[in-house]
C-alpha cells in the first residue's frame, strides 16, 4: 500500500489515469493509514456521489490535511457542526464581500511586480520564479482579506510563518501518516508542530486583540467575531483559530498554483494569449471588478481549472450503506471523485488534452461535469473568491508585462503535478523572463 502513496505522489494525474485504464471505472485504491477508496471519474459517477444523502456522508478520518487545518475546520467538520459552521462563515464569501477585495487583489499583483517583496522590479532582463511570485501575491491577498493587514511588519511576520508552516508539511508527512511522530525535536513532524505553534500564536494574538474592538470591519476575522450561531453563541478562540488557519492555507496555495498554470498555457499558445490581450486592451482603464467579468478572461481561467483542478480528489466516507456505480458499499467505506478524470471525460470535453478556453464560451457545464473546487454540500466555501482573484491577478500581470518562458518550459512536456500541502501543482517553480513592460 505504501507504494501507492509513493507513485501517486510522484505523478498524481498519471497514476490515476493508469489505474482507470487498468481496472476500469470505478476502481479501488488502498492508501496506508487511510484504507480502501472506491474512485470514479465519470459524470454519472460524480452525480451519484454528490447527490448521495447528506446524512450518509462525513469527511474521511484520518484525513491527510487534518494536521494543517485542524479537526474543527469547515473542511473536516461533520454533521450539524458542519452545517452551522458553513452558515456562520458564508457571509464572508458573499458576492458583495468578495467584490470589496478587488482593488486589494490588483494592488497585491502590482506590489509583486514592483519588487516590494524582492527588491527587484519586473523589468526587461529580469528572470521571475512564477510559483514564488504567485504565492507571494495570493498570500498578500488572503492576509488582507482575513485580517485586514496593512502594517508591513505584521504582514511580514505572517508571511514568514505561513511559508515556514507550509514548507514544514512536506509530501511524506502528507502521504504517509506513520511519519507523524516526534523524535526528540529532530523529526520532520517536530519541525512541523513547532511551525504550527508559531503561526497559531500570531493568529491567537490577533483574535484576542480584535475581540475588544468595536469597529465594524469587513475583513473575514471581523465578520466571524461578530457572527453568532442560531442559539446566540459565538465561535471559541480555538475554533476561530482553526478556521482562520484553514483560510490562510487553502486561500492562497490553490489560487497561486492556478495562476502559474494559466500563464504557462497562455505562453505556450500565442493565439490564445493574443485573443486575451485584445480583450484586455479593449477594456483598458476598467476597474478590477469590471475586468473580472470579461468573458474570454473567465474562459481562460475556467479552462485552466479544468486542466489543473486545485482540488484533485473529492472524498466522502459513508456512515450507512450506499451503491456507487453499481458497487455496494458499507458503513466505513470511502468513495471519491478523481477530478482530473472527470475533467477529461471525452463525452463532455472533446480533445480534453488541448487547452481550449473557447469551450467555456459556448457551453455551461453541470456541477457533475466540471467541479474544480469539489461539489455538493461540501463544495469549497472560498471557491468564488479564488476564481475572482485568479481573474484579476491574471489580468493585472498581462496588463503590465510581457513574459517569455525559459527554454525548459517553452516546448517541453507538461510538468508533473505533485501534492503541495492542500493542492497539487507543478513539481518545480516555473521560470519566465520579463521581455517588455506593457505599461507602468
Secondary structure, 3 states (H helix, E strand, C coil): CHHHHHHHHHCHHHHHHHHHHHHCCCEEEEECCCEEEEEECCHHHHHHHHCCCHHHEECCCCCCCHHHHCCCCCCCCCHHHHHHHHHHHHHHHCHHHHHCCHHHHHHHHHHHHCCCCCCCCCCCCCEEEHHHHHHHHHHHHHHHHHHCCCCHHHHHHHHHHHHHHHHHCCHHHHHCHHHCCCCCCCCHHHHHHHHHHHHHHHHHHHHHHHHCCCCCCCCHHHHHHHCCCCCCCCCCHHHHHHHHHHHHHHHHHHHHHHHHHHHHHHHHCHHHHHHHHHHHHHCCCCCHHHHCCCHHHHHHHHHHHHHCCCCCEEEEEECCCEEECCEEECCCCEEEEEHHHHCCCCCCCCCCCCCCCCHHHHCCCCCCCCCCCCCHHHCCCCHHHHHHHHHHHHHHHHHHEEEEECHHHHCCCCCCEEEECCEEEECCCCEEEEEEECCC
